[in-house]
C-alpha cells in the first residue's frame, strides 16, 4: 500500500478523509473571539452600518462593501478595485468572507487584523481618500451615529473615535463566515459530501503539494510564500514593480512574497492572483502547478482539482442592507476631486 507523509504522519493512500482532517478544518458556524475587541450586539449593529456607509469616503460614494461586496463572494469582480476619482488600486481586492481566519490582512500582510485593515482603505488616496479627523467629524455630525457609538462603547468618555470605527467594523466582518460547504461536511465525516471526481481532485491537491501553502480552516491565508518559487509567472501576472511583502519588511528574502490566498469560495471571486490578471480558475491552477510546484498539470488533473475547489463554496452570509441615518446640519459635503 502506498504511503506518504503529511504533517509528520504517515497515511495509507486509501484514507483520504483522515489525512484531510489533519491538514484542514471546517469553517465554524459562528464568529471566533477577537483579541482586545469584545463582541456585543450594539457593536455588531454599528459595524454593519459603517461597513455599508459610503460617508466613510471623502466622496460619499465608496463604502467597504464597494470593493468587498458581501453579495459577490466578498470581492468586486475587478482586476483591481476602482476607487476615488476612478483611480485603480495596485492589487486585486481579497475577499472579506472568512478573512478573520487569515494570519494577517492584505496580500502583503501589512495589517495584523481586521481592525487594522479597516483603517487602511479609508485613508488610501486611491480608495476612499479620507482622513481620520474628517471621518470622525462626519460621524459626529450625525446624531444617530453619536448614539450608536455611545451604546457600543458605553464605558468610554469619548466613544466616537477612528479606532472605535475600526473596532466596530471588525466585529461585523468577523461574522461574515461561509460554513457548511460540501468540503466542511466531508471533513466532519460525511464521505458522500464529495463525489468521486471531487475526491480525486482533493487527492491531487494534497499529493501534488498544493496543501503545503493552502491548508487550515481557510484552505490558505495562513502564511507567506514566494510567488514564482520554481518558475517565474508571466510579467503581467506577477508585475515586476510589485515586490509584495518586501515593501513591508524591506528584507531581501521577502521579494515577491505574498500571503497565500485563502481558497474558500474561490469559484465566486475571479479574477485571481494579486494582479487580478487571470479570470479562469483552471488557468490559475495550471499556473500554480508550474510556478510553485515545478510541474505541468495535465488537463484532467487540472479539471479534477477545479472540481475539488468547487466544494469549498459555503453557505453565503445573508445580510440585510441597513437603513443608514440621515446627515445632520453640519455634515461635511462630499469631495469629488
N, C-alpha and C positions, 0 to 999 in steps of 0.2 A: 504493500500500500504506500502510495506517495505521501511523504511528509514534507512540511515546510514550517517556517518559524515566523510568528507574528507576536510582537510584544514579549519576546523571550520565551514563548511557549510553543512546543511542537504540536501541530494539529494533524489529524488524519484528513486527507483530501475530501473525505465524504462528510465532514462535519462543518459545513459552511456556516450554519447558524451559530454554533458556539464561537467560532473564530470572529464572526461579525459582532457578537455581543461583547467581545473583548475590545475590539477596535472602535466601535460606535456605540452611541447611547441614544435612546428615544428622546424626542422633544417632550418636556414635561407639560402638563395641562395648564399650569399657572406660572406667573412670573416669579423668578428667583428673587431672594432678598438682595437689596442694593447696599453696598458698603457706604455708610455715612449718610444715607438718604432713606429715611423711614417712609414706607408707602402707606398712604391714607386715602380714603375716598375723596377727600377735599383736594388733595394734591393731584390725584389722578384726573379729576374733572378739570382742574385748572390746566394741567399739562396737555390734555386733549384739546382744549380750546386754543391754547397757544400754538400747538402743532399745526392747526389749520388756519391760524390768523395771519393774513398777509401783511398786517401792520407791523410785524417784526422787521419787515424790509423797509428801506427808505422810500421805495416807490409805492408801497401798499399793494403790490401786485404779486409778490412771491412769498409763499409760506414754506414750511418744512415739507408739507405734502406735495408741493410743486415738483420737487426732484425725487421725493421718496413717497410715491403715491401708494397708499395702502390698498387701493383697488387694482394696482398693476404689479403685484408681487413686491411692492416696496421700492420700486425703481421708477424710471421715467421713460424707458424705451428710446433713449437718445444715446448717440455715441458718447458725447459729453454734454452735461447739462447746460441749458440756456439760462443765463442769469440777468443781472441788472443791465439795462440798455442793450439787450440782445447779445451781450458778451457770452462767449463759450468758455466753460471751465476746462482745465487741462486733463481731467480724468473722468472716467465713467462713474456714475453715481452708484455706490454699493447699495444693496437692499437694506432696508431698515428692519425687515422681518427677521426675528430671531437674532438680531445684532447684539443683544445683551449677552450672548454666549461667546462672542468673539474675544480674543485675548486683548485686543485694543481696537480702536476705530480708525477709519480711513485706510486707504490702500497701504500707506506707509506707517501706520500705527502711531501717528503723532498725537492722538488723543487717547488717554488711558481708559476712558469710559464714556458712556453715552452723555453724561452731564458735560464733560469737557468738549465732546464732539458738538453738542448743541450750540455752543458759543461760536464755533468756527464759521459756519456758513453765514450767520447773521452779520459778521464783521467783514467777510471776504468781499473785496470790491467787485469781483466778477460774479458774485452770487447775490446776497441780499443787500450788500453795500450800506450797512448801517453801523452805528456806533453805540456802545453800551449805554452812554448817557442819554442818547436820543430814544433808545428803546424804553428806558425807564421813564423818561419824560412822557412818551406816548402812552404807556400803560397807566401811569399815574393820572393822566388826564381823562381816563375812562373810569367813572365811578364804580361800575360793576367789577372791574378788574381789581380795584383797590380792595373791595370787599372780599373777593375771591382769594387774593393773596393773604389777607388777614386771617381768613378761615383756614387756609392751607398751612400757614406758618404762624400759629397762634401765640407762640412764646417769644416772638421777636419784636423788638421795638420798632424796627423799620422793615417790614416783611417784603415790600416790593423792591427787589433788587435784581440785578442782572444774573447773579449767581442763583437766586431762587427761581428765576425764569427757567434756567437750565435744569435745575433740580426737578421742577415740575414736569418738564418735557421728558426728562429721563424716566420718570415714573410711568408716564404714558407709554413711551416707546418700549419699555420692558414688558408691557402686556401684549405686544404685537407678535404673538407666537403662532406657529402653524403645526400643532400636534396632529397625531392620528394619520400620518402619511402611511401608505402601504408598507414602506420600509420600517416605520415605527411598529406597526402591528407584527411584522416579521421578527423584529428584534425582541418583541415581547413573547415570542414563542409560536406565532401563527405561521407555520411554514407555507401555508397556502396563500398567504397575502402577496407573495411574489410568484409570478408564473415562471415556467421553465426557462424561457429566454431571458427574463429579468434576473433570475438566479445565475444564469450563465454569465450575464454581464457583471453581476456582483463578484463572481469568482474571478473574472478577468481584472476587474477593478482592484482586487486585492493582490492577485498573483503578479500582475504587471508592475505593481508598485505605486499605483495612484493613491492608495490609502496611507502611504508614508507621510504625505502632506495634507491629505483630506480625510480626517478622522474625527473622532469625538462626537459630541452631540450635534454640532453644526455641519459635520462632514467637511471640515475645513475651518478657516478662521482662527486656528489655534497657534499659529507660529509664522515665522518669516523664512522665506526661501528665495534663492536667486531665480529669476525668470530667464531661461536660456541656460540652464545648468549644464546641458550636454551640447546643445546646438542652438545658436542664436536665432530667434524668430525673425521673420521679415521686418524691415525697418519700420513700417507703418504700424505693425502690431506691437513692437517694443521700441518706441521712439527714442532716439539717441539722447535727446535733451532731458528726458525724464529718467533720472537715475534712482528713483524710488526712495528707499529708506536712507540712502546716503545723504539726502537733503535734510534729514532729521538728525542723524548721528554724526555726519561728516567723517565716517570711518570707511576706509577704502574697501574693506570686505563687504560693506553694505551696498555697493554699487549694483543697481538693477535688482535689488532685493525688495520683495513686496510681501505683505501679509497674504497668506494663502486664502483665496476667496472661499467662503462657505458655499456649498453646493445645494443646500436646501432650496427647493422651489426654482431650481436653475432653469427649468423649462419656461418659466414665466418672465425671466429677466434678461432677454437679449437686449443689446449686443454684449459680447463677452470680452474679458481682459480689461486691464486698467485703461487701455486706449480705446476700448469700445469699437474696435475695427472688425471684429468677427461676429457675424449675425447668425450663423448656423452652428448649432450645438455639435453636430457631428464633425464639423471642421475644427472647432475648438478642441475636441477630444483628440483628433489626429495631430494637431499642433502640439498638444501637451505630450503626446507619446514621443514625438521626435525631439522636442526642445528640452523636456525634463527627464525623460527616461532613456533617450537614445535608441528608441525602437520605432519601427514602422508598423503601425497597426493596420491590418487589412480591413476591408470594408465590412466584413462580417463581424470582426472584433469590435470595430467602432460602433456598429449598429447595436450590438448586444450591450455595450457599455452605456450607450444613449438610452436604451430601454431600461436599464437599471436606474439611471439618473432620473427617469420619469417617475419612479416610485418615491422620490424624495419630495414630491409636491404634497403638502399637508393641507389641513383644513384652514382656509384663509380667515383672518380675523374679520368679524363683522363689526364695523364701526359706524355708528350713526353720526352723520355730519352735524357738528354743533351749531347752534344759533349763537352768533358772536354778539357781544354787547356793542351798542352804538357809540360813536365818537362823543366826546364831551366838547364843550365850547372852546377849550384851549388845545384840543388835539392837533399836533403839527400836521401841516398839509403834506401830501406826497411830493417827493423829489424824483423827478423823472429823468434827470440828466446827471 
